[in-house]
Amino acid sequence: MSSDHPVSGVAGRYATALFELAEAQGALDAVAGDLDGIRAMLNESEDLLRLVRSPIFSADEQGRAFAAILDKAGASTLVKNFVGLVIRNRRLFALPDMISAYKAILAAKRGEMTADVTSAHALSGAQIESLKAALKSATGRDVNINTKVDAGLLGGLVVKVGSRMIDSSLRTKLNSLKIAMKEAS
């Protein structure tokens, strides 16, 4: 069954294992919802992101912090156990990639595509729905959107769907203009 999944590497192996357990328990959507919640918390909290990325924190410290966070968030036992295993194996730094890989596996199973969208500011629900509709008309398939905020973009969007990337960020446009001006002088 694992060969059907469009992911690889450490994050892919963990995501595949989680997907197979969730599928066996009939909890694919519940797990996806919990993972979306974790992703949102990581995007909103620099401190939580530091806890995930920094090797300075012990597995016990990471475990206690995440146990409290997941309890408060009402995460399922499966997701709590999964994150606990990731922490015990000292792979917490790869959790964001594991979440993306799980979502990619789920989308592939449903015949959907996943788009990673980076914007300078958080997108509203209406903007996300509009973007979904535009991507569906361009690809002919339903598209799930993973959003990320990067204030360094200044404005615009960077959209990655599969191997295609569309960069309409203001930062890229300014860099292109800067290069063109250097060549003209």
C-alpha contacts under 8 A as a table, 3 or more apart, distances in Angstrom:
res1	aa1	res2	aa2	distance
1	M	4	D	5.68
1	M	5	H	7.65
2	S	5	H	5.63
2	S	16	T	6.63
3	S	6	P	7.88
5	H	16	T	7.24
5	H	105	I	5.58
5	H	108	A	7.49
6	P	104	A	7.01
6	P	105	I	6.22
6	P	108	A	7.39
7	V	11	A	7.98
7	V	12	G	4.83
7	V	13	R	7.80
7	V	101	A	6.10
7	V	104	A	7.57
7	V	105	I	7.29
8	S	11	A	6.96
8	S	12	G	4.42
8	S	13	R	6.52
9	G	12	G	5.13
9	G	13	R	6.25
10	V	13	R	5.23
10	V	14	Y	6.34
10	V	94	A	7.83
11	A	14	Y	5.31
11	A	15	A	5.98
11	A	94	A	6.18
11	A	95	L	7.32
11	A	97	D	5.66
11	A	98	M	4.41
11	A	101	A	6.63
12	G	15	A	5.03
12	G	16	T	5.89
12	G	98	M	6.36
12	G	101	A	5.70
12	G	102	Y	7.62
13	R	16	T	5.14
13	R	17	A	6.23
14	Y	17	A	5.16
14	Y	18	L	6.22
14	Y	98	M	6.52
15	A	18	L	5.07
15	A	19	F	5.96
15	A	98	M	5.25
15	A	99	I	6.99
15	A	101	A	5.78
15	A	102	Y	4.81
16	T	19	F	4.97
16	T	20	E	6.12
16	T	101	A	7.92
16	T	102	Y	6.76
16	T	105	I	7.48
17	A	20	E	5.23
17	A	21	L	6.29
18	L	21	L	5.17
18	L	22	A	6.04
18	L	82	F	7.11
18	L	102	Y	7.57
19	F	22	A	5.07
19	F	23	E	5.95
19	F	28	L	7.01
19	F	102	Y	6.43
19	F	105	I	7.55
19	F	106	L	7.68
20	E	23	E	5.06
20	E	24	A	6.12
21	L	24	A	5.12
21	L	25	Q	6.28
22	A	25	Q	5.10
22	A	26	G	5.96
22	A	27	A	4.79
22	A	28	L	5.09
22	A	31	V	6.80
22	A	78	L	7.64
23	E	26	G	4.95
23	E	27	A	6.00
23	E	28	L	5.56
24	A	27	A	7.69
25	Q	28	L	7.99
27	A	30	A	5.19
27	A	31	V	6.02
28	L	31	V	5.38
28	L	32	A	6.16
28	L	106	L	7.66
29	D	32	A	4.92
29	D	33	G	6.08
30	A	33	G	5.08
30	A	34	D	6.28
30	A	76	S	7.62
31	V	34	D	5.05
31	V	35	L	6.10
31	V	76	S	7.23
31	V	78	L	7.66
31	V	79	V	6.49
32	A	35	L	5.07
32	A	36	D	6.08
32	A	102	Y	7.73
32	A	103	K	6.91
33	G	36	D	5.03
33	G	37	G	6.26
34	D	37	G	5.03
34	D	38	I	6.35
34	D	75	A	5.65
34	D	76	S	7.23
34	D	79	V	7.09
35	L	38	I	4.98
35	L	39	R	6.12
35	L	79	V	7.78
35	L	99	I	6.11
36	D	39	R	5.02
36	D	40	A	6.11
36	D	99	I	7.83
37	G	40	A	5.08
37	G	41	M	6.24
37	G	73	A	7.83
38	I	41	M	5.08
38	I	42	L	6.20
39	R	42	L	5.06
39	R	43	N	6.17
39	R	96	P	6.80
39	R	99	I	7.43
40	A	43	N	5.07
40	A	44	E	6.16
41	M	44	E	5.11
41	M	45	S	6.04
41	M	48	L	7.53
42	L	45	S	5.44
42	L	46	E	7.22
42	L	48	L	5.93
42	L	49	L	5.43
43	N	46	E	7.52
43	N	49	L	7.62
43	N	148	K	6.99
43	N	149	V	7.59
45	S	48	L	5.27
45	S	49	L	6.29
46	E	49	L	5.00
46	E	50	R	6.06
47	D	50	R	5.02
47	D	51	L	6.26
48	L	51	L	4.97
48	L	52	V	6.32
49	L	52	V	5.07
49	L	53	R	6.14
50	R	53	R	5.16
50	R	54	S	5.58
51	L	54	S	5.69
51	L	57	F	6.75
51	L	62	Q	6.72
52	V	62	Q	7.57
52	V	92	L	5.59
52	V	93	F	5.20
52	V	95	L	7.73
53	R	92	L	7.19
53	R	93	F	4.69
54	S	57	F	6.34
54	S	93	F	7.54
55	P	58	S	7.35
57	F	61	E	6.06
57	F	62	Q	6.43
58	S	61	E	5.17
58	S	62	Q	6.25
59	A	62	Q	5.08
59	A	63	G	5.81
59	A	87	I	5.84
59	A	88	R	6.04
59	A	90	R	6.72
60	D	63	G	4.96
60	D	64	R	6.07
61	E	64	R	5.30
61	E	65	A	6.17
62	Q	65	A	5.21
62	Q	66	F	6.03
62	Q	87	I	6.86
63	G	66	F	5.26
63	G	67	A	5.89
63	G	84	G	6.32
63	G	87	I	6.30
63	G	88	R	7.83
64	R	67	A	5.15
64	R	68	A	6.29
65	A	68	A	5.37
65	A	69	I	6.26
66	F	69	I	4.90
66	F	70	L	5.86
66	F	83	V	7.84
67	A	70	L	5.27
67	A	71	D	5.99
67	A	80	K	7.05
67	A	84	G	7.83
68	A	71	D	5.16
68	A	72	K	6.14
69	I	72	K	5.22
69	I	73	A	6.11
70	L	73	A	4.91
70	L	74	G	6.07
70	L	75	A	5.30
70	L	80	K	6.58
71	D	74	G	5.14
71	D	75	A	6.25
72	K	75	A	7.88
75	A	79	V	6.38
75	A	80	K	6.55
76	S	79	V	5.36
76	S	80	K	6.28
77	T	80	K	5.00
77	T	81	N	5.99
78	L	81	N	5.20
78	L	82	F	6.05
79	V	82	F	4.90
79	V	83	V	6.09
80	K	83	V	5.31
80	K	84	G	6.06
81	N	84	G	4.95
81	N	85	L	6.15
82	F	85	L	5.15
82	F	86	V	6.25
83	V	86	V	4.95
83	V	87	I	6.14
83	V	92	L	7.75
84	G	87	I	5.10
84	G	88	R	6.14
85	L	88	R	5.04
85	L	89	N	6.11
86	V	89	N	5.23
86	V	90	R	6.26
86	V	91	R	5.21
86	V	92	L	5.60
86	V	95	L	7.66
87	I	90	R	4.94
87	I	91	R	5.88
87	I	92	L	5.22
88	R	91	R	7.72
90	R	93	F	7.80
91	R	94	A	5.61
91	R	95	L	7.14
92	L	95	L	5.18
93	F	96	P	7.50
94	A	97	D	5.34
94	A	98	M	6.17
95	L	98	M	4.87
95	L	99	I	6.18
96	P	99	I	5.15
96	P	100	S	6.37
97	D	100	S	5.02
97	D	101	A	6.04
98	M	101	A	4.99
98	M	102	Y	6.10
99	I	102	Y	5.16
99	I	103	K	6.26
100	S	103	K	5.14
100	S	104	A	6.16
101	A	104	A	4.97
101	A	105	I	6.22
102	Y	105	I	5.15
102	Y	106	L	6.20
103	K	106	L	5.07
103	K	107	A	6.02
103	K	114	T	7.75
104	A	107	A	5.05
104	A	108	A	6.07
104	A	113	M	7.58
104	A	114	T	6.36
105	I	108	A	5.15
105	I	109	K	6.22
106	L	109	K	5.14
106	L	110	R	6.36
107	A	110	R	5.10
107	A	111	G	6.05
107	A	112	E	4.67
107	A	113	M	5.86
107	A	114	T	6.66
107	A	144	N	7.40
108	A	111	G	4.97
108	A	112	E	5.65
108	A	113	M	6.76
109	K	112	E	7.56
111	G	141	R	7.54
111	G	142	D	7.70
112	E	141	R	5.99
112	E	142	D	5.01
112	E	143	V	5.64
112	E	144	N	7.06
113	M	141	R	6.71
113	M	142	D	6.27
113	M	143	V	4.70
113	M	144	N	6.15
113	M	161	V	7.34
113	M	162	G	7.61
114	T	143	V	5.39
114	T	144	N	4.67
114	T	145	I	5.79
114	T	146	N	7.27
114	T	161	V	6.30
114	T	162	G	7.33
115	A	143	V	6.58
115	A	144	N	6.11
115	A	145	I	4.87
115	A	146	N	6.16
115	A	159	V	6.60
115	A	160	K	5.45
115	A	161	V	4.51
115	A	162	G	7.20
116	D	145	I	5.93
116	D	146	N	4.82
116	D	147	T	6.07
116	D	148	K	7.68
116	D	159	V	5.80
116	D	160	K	5.11
116	D	161	V	6.61
117	V	145	I	6.72
117	V	146	N	6.00
117	V	147	T	4.87
117	V	148	K	6.24
117	V	157	L	6.76
117	V	158	V	5.68
117	V	159	V	4.54
117	V	160	K	6.42
118	T	147	T	5.81
118	T	148	K	4.70
118	T	149	V	5.52
118	T	150	D	6.46
118	T	157	L	5.73
118	T	158	V	5.09
118	T	159	V	6.52
119	S	122	A	6.71
119	S	123	L	7.38
119	S	147	T	7.56
119	S	148	K	6.43
119	S	149	V	5.05
119	S	150	D	5.95
119	S	151	A	7.45
119	S	153	L	6.89
119	S	155	G	6.93
119	S	156	G	6.23
119	S	157	L	4.76
119	S	158	V	6.56
119	S	169	S	7.90
120	A	149	V	5.54
120	A	150	D	5.02
120	A	151	A	4.39
120	A	152	G	6.66
120	A	153	L	5.19
120	A	154	L	5.51
120	A	155	G	5.15
120	A	156	G	6.71
120	A	157	L	7.21
121	H	149	V	5.76
121	H	150	D	7.23
121	H	151	A	6.52
121	H	155	G	7.67
122	A	147	T	7.98
122	A	148	K	7.59
122	A	149	V	5.99
123	L	127	Q	5.91
123	L	128	I	6.36
123	L	147	T	7.86
124	S	127	Q	5.15
124	S	128	I	6.30
125	G	128	I	5.13
125	G	129	E	6.20
126	A	129	E	5.11
126	A	130	S	6.10
127	Q	130	S	5.05
127	Q	131	L	6.10
128	I	131	L	5.04
128	I	132	K	6.11
128	I	145	I	7.58
129	E	132	K	4.99
129	E	133	A	6.23
130	S	133	A	5.16
130	S	134	A	6.27
131	L	134	A	5.08
131	L	135	L	6.09
132	K	135	L	5.17
132	K	136	K	5.99
132	K	142	D	7.64
132	K	143	V	5.97
132	K	144	N	7.24
132	K	145	I	7.18
133	A	136	K	5.06
133	A	137	S	6.26
134	A	137	S	5.26
134	A	138	A	6.27
135	L	138	A	4.95
135	L	139	T	5.95
135	L	140	G	7.90
135	L	142	D	8.00
135	L	143	V	6.70
136	K	139	T	5.22
136	K	140	G	5.14
136	K	141	R	5.20
136	K	142	D	5.41
136	K	143	V	6.11
137	S	140	G	5.37
137	S	141	R	7.62
150	D	153	L	5.92
151	A	154	L	5.80
151	A	155	G	7.95
152	G	171	R	7.33
153	L	156	G	7.10
153	L	157	L	7.77
153	L	169	S	5.71
153	L	170	L	6.11
153	L	171	R	5.11
153	L	172	T	7.76
154	L	169	S	7.18
154	L	170	L	5.74
154	L	171	R	6.06
155	G	169	S	5.59
155	G	170	L	5.05
155	G	171	R	7.37
156	G	168	S	5.50
156	G	169	S	4.15
156	G	170	L	5.75
157	L	167	D	6.26
157	L	168	S	5.34
157	L	169	S	5.01
158	V	165	M	7.13
158	V	166	I	5.73
158	V	167	D	4.36
158	V	168	S	6.00
158	V	169	S	6.17
159	V	165	M	5.64
159	V	166	I	5.12
159	V	167	D	6.38
160	K	163	S	7.03
160	K	164	R	5.69
160	K	165	M	4.29
160	K	166	I	6.35
161	V	164	R	5.34
161	V	165	M	6.38
162	G	165	M	7.98
167	D	172	T	7.19
168	S	172	T	7.07
168	S	173	K	7.19
169	S	172	T	5.43
169	S	173	K	6.45
170	L	173	K	5.02
170	L	174	L	6.04
171	R	174	L	5.17
171	R	175	N	6.16
172	T	175	N	5.03
172	T	176	S	6.11
173	K	176	S	5.09
173	K	177	L	6.19
174	L	177	L	5.02
174	L	178	K	6.08
175	N	178	K	4.96
175	N	179	I	6.23
176	S	179	I	5.15
176	S	180	A	6.15
177	L	180	A	5.01
177	L	181	M	6.08
178	K	181	M	5.15
178	K	182	K	6.28
179	I	182	K	5.12
179	I	183	E	6.28
180	A	183	E	5.15
180	A	184	A	6.23
181	M	184	A	5.05
181	M	185	S	6.37
182	K	185	S	5.39
